[in-house]
Amino acid sequence: MSVRSWLLPCATATATAVDSNTPPQSSSFSISDTSVNSSSSSSTPTSDTSCSTLQSNLSLQSQPSIPSLQTLPTVTDTGNVAVSQLHLASFKLPISHLAVHGPHLYVATAHEINVYDRSTYSHVASINDRDSSSGAVKGIAFLNAQILTSHQDGKIRVWNLTNNQFKKVNTLPTVNDRLRRFILPKNYVNVRRHKKVLWIQHADAVTGLAVNRNSFYSVSWDRSLKIWQGSDHRCVESVKAAHEDAINAVAVSAAGIVYTGSADRRIRVWSKPAAEKRHILVTTLEKHKSAVNALALNDDGSLLFSGACDRSVLVWEREDGANHMAVIGALRGHKNAILCLIYVSDLLLSGSADRTVRVWRRVGDGSFNCLSVLEGHRKPVKSLVVVSDGLLNGVVSVCSGSLDGELKAWKLSFSNLNGILN
């Protein structure tokens, strides 16, 4: 596997190399409660949580020109957060992606996806692409009843679930899609010296997937953004050079605004106006100082969160009457690269190469409180997913996966969080 340029500023986030062809092996299922604590319940914030040591934190050095959005929490603000940690499973290979859909939790390691019941955490089935050349699973998304997986080999695979059995129904681009285009030279694009591929194909690992209505979007280390039609899985549009370097993340709002984050340190915003046949570049967001690894949107798409190797989570807000965002501040505290972000019920969770997960809450004045720091992983936290249906009765359940193959579940119980429970 070639070494990507984005790995250089993220050197601290790199785990020990493993053979991607070695099949993952899950340990016996375990649901023992390994720790219970009140991570942020003390009225005097401690240096261990780094919520109060803003001036001494390493992340301040990366973006000194951007104001910090977090405030020091009080007992009322933190809401006596009780944290319960469960060790669920261990795998021989790094966990590359987590996803939840319907009753199932999906855990991707190498070219295999293990499927668990999201309520009991019992193992249900495995999705294993027998084609060893497919490489590692890089992303998982869901289109109606179908499962989409993106892979190291530049392809997207489509699966159906029937009676707890997963069957591959398509590999994208489809054979028919390729046959329609392979004859005409105009359908080919240069991807590197002396190599051309059809414009409907990704030429490198597909690193992210996002779904909106009946369309889905894919991004790749080949620097392209592609738009696919959900009804027949055809590629209908491709932006060849969407960025100057590998694209690591994609997010799309309900309004169809697409955000792509890249190793070129930029976030680009794309939309398809009614008068246009293709997506156009709306604006480029340039505030990060190193590779952008993760993106997340709030429920109405008015806030964008971006995490990068510069150890900061930047918060962007849509300006009135505009489709693009402007940075309003940074969330600091992590000591290494931000690798994953998720947003749920006014809570933002960030996973990092410093082996921790931070839980942030936005308060009424637009600032953020660091409610808790979840510790327990021994390697960088690569993926996060909310397992419960949002925040119910002051409780949210989250799973985290790390590069040492550890899958953990966290139960966060809040009290006195009026803003969240409303």
N, C-alpha and C positions, 0 to 999 in steps of 0.2 A: 504494500500500500504506500503511495507517495505521501510525503510529509507536506501538509498544507501550510501556507504562509501564516494562517491565523493561529497555528499552534505556537509560533514563536513568542508572541506576547503573553500567551496562556501557558507557558512552560510549567508553571506550578500546578496546573490542572491536569496534567497528563499522567495517566496511570501507567503501570508497568505493562509493556506490550505483551499481548497474548495471541495465540494462533486462532484466527477468526474461523478456521475450519473445524476446530474442536467443538463437538456438540456440547451444549450446556446441560448440566445435570442438577436438578433441584434437590435440595436436602429434604428430609422428612418434614412434613408440615408441623409448624410450631406456633402456638398462639399464647405462649406464656407472657404474662405482664412483666417486662423487665425493669420498668421504672415508673414511678408515679411521683410527680412533683408539682409545685406551684412556681412555674418558671419566672413569673413577673409579679408575684403577689406582694412582695415586700414593699413597704412604703419608702425604703431607701434603695434606689437602683444600685446594683453592684457592678464592678468592672468586668465581672464574668460575662454578663449579658451584653456588654459594650453599648447599651442603650444610652448611658450617660457620659461615656468617655469620648465624646465627639471630637474634641480637640486633639486627642492622642491617637486617634484611629488612622491606620494606614490609608484608608480610602479617601481621606481628606486631601491627600497629596495629589490625587489623580485629576480632580476637577475643581481647583480652587476658585475659579471664576463663577461657578454655579452655586447658588445658595442652597443650604441644607433645608429640606422640608420637614424633617422630623423634629419633634419637641420632646422634652423629658416628660414621661408619663407619671401621673399621680396614681394613687391606689384606685380612685374612681375610674380613671382612664383605662387602666390595665384590666380592670374587672376581675381580678383574682383568677388569672388563667391557670387552670389545672391541666397538666399534660400527662397523658398515659401513652407509653411507648410499647409496641408489640413487635417482636421479631417474627416475620412471617416465613421467609425462605431464604436460602443461600444458593447461588449459582456459581458455576466455575468461571463464567465469563461476565464482563461488565453488563449491567442493565442499561440499555441504550434508550428505551422509551417506555412510558407508562400511559395507559389510556383507559377510560371507563365508558361503557355504552350499555344501556339496558341493565340487566342484572349482573354483568360481567366486568371484571378487572383484567386488563391485558398487560402482560409483562414481556417485553422484547429483550432477548439476549441472543447475540449473534444472529443466525438465520431462523431461529425458533421463537415462537410466541407461546408462553404458557398462559392459560386462561383460568381465572379463579372466580368463584362466586363472590360478589362484592359484599354480601352481608355476612357470610360465614367464613370467608377466605379459604374455603375448601377448593382443591384443584378439580377443574371440570374437564379440561381437554388441552391439547397442544396443537398449534398450527405450525407445521414444519414443511418448508418448501424443499422438496427432494432434490431440486437443482442446486448443487453445491456452489455453482458459480454465482448465485444470486447475492452472496455476501450478506453482511449484517443488515438487519432491519433498522432503518434510520427514523421512521415515523409511522404513525398509525392514525387513521381518520375514519369517519363513518358517514356513509351516504345512504340515507334511508336504512334499509335492512342489510346493506352490504358493507364489508370491511375493506378498507384500502390500506395497503402497506407499501412503503417506499423502501428502496433497497440500495445497497452499495453498488450494484451493477448498473445503475441508471434506469431501472425499470420500476413500474408501479404494478402491484398485483391486486386483484380483486377476488374476494372470498365471499361465499355464502355460508350461512349457519343454518343447519337443519338437524333437529334432534340431537343437539350438542355435537354434531359432526361438521367440521369445516372443510369446504370443498373449494378449490381454486377454480374460478370460472373465466378469468381473463388475465393476460399479461399485457401491460400497456407500454408502448402503443400496440394496438391489436394488429393481427396479421392482415385483416382487411384494410385497415388504415394505411399500413405500409405498402400494400399492393397497389392501392389507388395512386400512390405518389412516387414509387421507386423509379419509374421510367424517366420522368422529366428532370433534367439537370437543375432547373430552377428550384426544385424542392429540397436541394441539398445546401448545407451551410458548412463553412470551414470551422472546425473546432480546435484544430492545431495543425502544425505543419504537416502537409501530405496526408491529412485525414479529413474526410467529409462524412457527415451523417445527415439523414433526413431531419428537417426542422422540427418534426413532431417527436424526435427522440432526445432524451437527455444523454449527454456524453460523459457524465460522471455521476457520483453518488447523489441520489435524490434525498436531500437533507430535511425537507419539511413539506407538510401537506396541510391545507386548510379548505374547509367546505363552507359554501354559502348557497342556500336554496338548492338548485339542481346543477350547480357547477362546483368544480373543485380546482384548486390551485396547487402547483408544485414548484419548488425551488431546488437548486442544485449547486454543487461545487463547480459546475460548468458555467456559472454566472447567469443562467437564464431563468426566466419566469414563464411557466406555461399554464394555460387555462384549458380545462377539459370539460366536455359536456357529459353530465351525469347519466343521461338517458341511454347513450350508446357508447360511452367511454372514449369518444373521439377527441383528439387534441384539436381545438379550434383556433388557438392563438398562441404565439410564442414571442417573447421579448428576448432576443438573443443575448444582448449585452446589457442586462438590467443593472449590473454593477461592474466595478472594475476588478473585483476579486470574488472569491467563493461566497455564495449566499448560505447563511446558516439558519435563518428563521423566516417564517411567514405568518401573518395574521390577517384576518379579513373581518370587517365589521358587518353588521346586519344590512347596512346601506350599500354594501359592495365595495367599500374603500379597502384597498389592499396595501399592506405594509410589508416590506422586505428588509431584513437586517443582514449585513454583510461583514466579511473580514476587511473590507475597505474602510471600516469605521463609520459607514453611513447607513441611514435608514431612508428608504425611498417610498414615496406614497404614490399609488396608482389608482386611477378611476376610469370608468367608461361612461362618459357623458352620453345623453340620449342621441345627440347628433353625430356621435362617433361610432365607427365600426370596430375599433380596437381600443384597448386600454392605453391611456396616455399618462406620462409622468406629470404628476401634479406639483410635487416639490421634493427636495432632498433635505433631510434633517441631519445636520452636522454639528454634533456636540461631543460625541464620544471620542476618546483618545486612543482606542484600540478596538479590536474586533468585536462586533455585536453578535452575541450568541443566542439571545432569547428575547421574545416579544410577547406582550399580553395586553388585551383590551379589557376595559370595564364593560358592564352589561350594555350600556347604550352607545358605546363607541366614542364617548367624549374624552376619555383618558386613555393614553397609550403609555405602557411601561416598557422600558428597554434595559436589558442587562448586558454588560460587556466585560472584557478582560481588564478594564480599568477599575474594577471592584465597586463601581457605583451602579445603582438603579436610577435611571433618569425618568422623570415623570413629565409627560407632554400633555397639554390640554388643547382642545380644539378652540380656535379663536371664533368669535361670533361671526356667523355668516360665511365661514371658510371650511373647506374640506381638509385642510392640513392642520398640523399641530405646531405649537410653540412650547419650548421647554419651560417649565415653571420651577424646577428644582431637582435636587438629587436626594436619594436615600442612601445613607452611608452606614457602615458597620461591618460589612464583610471584609475579610482580610485577603481574599483571593478572588479570582474571576467568578462572575455570575454566570451560571450554566443553564438555569431554568427559572421560569416564572409562571405562576398561575394566579388568577383573580377569582374570588367568590364572595358574594354578600358583603361588600365593602372591606374585605380582607385581601391583602396581597401577600403571597408567600414566595420567597426567593431562595433558591438552592445554589450552593456555591462550591468551588473547589476547596474552600476552607473547611469542608465536611459538615457544615451546619445548614439549617433551614431557619430563616427569619420570618416572623409573622408580623405584618404591618397592618395598621388600621387607619383609615382616613377619618379625621374628625371634622367638626363643622366649619372651622376656619380654613380648611384646605390643607392643613399640615397633617403629618403622619406620626403615629406612635409606634415604636417597636414593642409589641406586646410580649413576645417570647422569642427565645433562641433555642431551637431544637437541636440537641447534640446526641451523638451516638454512632454516627457513621464513621468508618475508619478510612474511607477514600472519598473523593469528590462526589457530591450529590448531582447526578446527571438529569434526573427527571422527577417531576412532581405531578400528582393528580388528586383531585377531590373525589373521595369515594362515596360520601353521603350526598344526599340531594340538597346541597347548599347548607346553610346554617339553620338547624332545626332545634328549637328549644335551647338555644345557647350552646349547641354542640356541633362541631364539624369534624369529620374524619378525613384524614389525608394519608396517602401513601407516598413514600419516597424510595427511589432506587439509586444506587451508587455504583461507581466503577469497580468496586470489589465484589459486585454481584449480590449485595445485601438488599433485601426488600423489607422495609419497615412500615408499620402502620402507626399513625399518631391520632389520638383522640384528644381534641382541644375543647375544654369546657370553659365557657365564659359566664361571668355574672356581672350585673350592673353595666352592661353595654347597651344603653338605650338606643344609641344611634344605629347599632347593628340590628337590634331586634325589631325596630320599627319597619 
